[in-house]
Amino acid sequence: MVNLVYLSARDTYRVEREDKAGTGYVDFIFYPEIRGADGIILELKVDHGPEEAIAQIKKKKYALRFLGKLGEEQKYTGRILAVGIGYDRKTKKHSCRIEVLR
């Protein structure tokens, strides 16, 4: 499922996997190529709920990555979405939560 999202988003986002962000590495980060589009942070969890994924995004301050690296000119100032997806191996079910960080 995530691979399909990744492939679909390539036209409007620069997608990075395992990108250094805040105090850790974010699973996926979607940098908008179109002005006004939302920035997206995607964290995946196995045998945990999406709430834990959102909590990790906040705790490790992944949204700081949208401020740019030292020396970069472009800084993102739009809305940032935190997307947490949890997968339960026993039930084979996914759950998702989306939260606006800024």
Number of C-alpha atoms within 10 A of each C-alpha: 5 11 8 8 9 17 10 11 15 14 12 14 19 13 19 15 13 12 15 14 20 17 13 15 16 24 17 19 27 22 22 20 15 10 9 11 14 20 21 23 26 21 24 20 19 13 14 16 19 23 19 16 23 25 14 16 26 15 12 15 15 23 21 13 19 21 13 13 12 6 6 8 8 10 11 16 12 14 13 20 19 23 22 24 22 21 18 14 11 7 8 8 10 16 14 15 14 16 12 11 14 12
